[in-house]
């Protein structure tokens, strides 16, 4: 093997100067190695992506990425102690490619099956949604129909049919929709003068307004429940209902009682000392009433006592 030793022969004594030049060194193709590394990474990532669906196809991709890597075939040569020539590499890659084609077709078939299953699932979901929407429309239509019928029968004072209609609507009601039904039943029982059932329905309603307070007060009054009549009339009265204020005055009237008697002077004032002898109201036109009563007003029942 020729080994070059530089400047061993002086320049002026060299017979063939070109012969003694150092031969150019072969440099590895870094661009080709980079392409192989990128390709190997792509194959490895692809193998990770398909391993759940097709295990053997993923193994083929992993082996291919390992063999084409420069350090991969170097590792094989060192481990197996033989020279992995280009021919052997091509043969190995060819066998792996044939097996990849076989496993890859199975992978594509599985992908196609998965897509079909997804399409069937989406179509089924759309169909179920449409059916549910139709069922919901039918439910709401039935609910509104029976409530409307109940309100119509209530206006014509056909209370039995009105009650049946409102009760039938309960079968189609969901949470949050019972309030309207309860109010319809309560108003129907109220109009039919069935006050015990009416107030039971009113009490089951969570929301209240002036009209409900007033009607609850009437029901309680008719049933002899003075306490609840006073409480409900007072609530409606505080909200500005004049009818409720009149009813409240009836069930809980103002009472006057004398708390003391005072000396009333003729000019309309009272004697500061409530004098009873001569000289009383001497500067106020004299005494007009020695025992003018002073009243105190109070309600028969105090709300705070209930």
Buried (B, 14 or more C-beta within 10 A) or exposed (E): EEEEEEEEEEEEEEEEEEEBEEEEEEEEEEEEEEEBBEBBEEBBEBBEEBBEBBEBBBBBBBBBBBBBBEEBBEEBEEEEEEEBEEEBBEEBBEEBBEBBEEBBEEBEEBEEEEEEEEEEEEEEEEEEEEEEEEEEEEBBEBBEBBBEBBBEBBEEEBBEBBBBBBBBBBEBBEEEBBEBBBBBBBBBBBBBEBBEBBBBBBBEBEEBEBBBBBBBBBBBBBBEBBEBBBBBBBBBBEBEBEBBBEBBEEBBEEEEEEEEEBBBBEEEEBBEEEBEEEEBBEEBEEBBEBEBEEEEEEBEBEEEEE
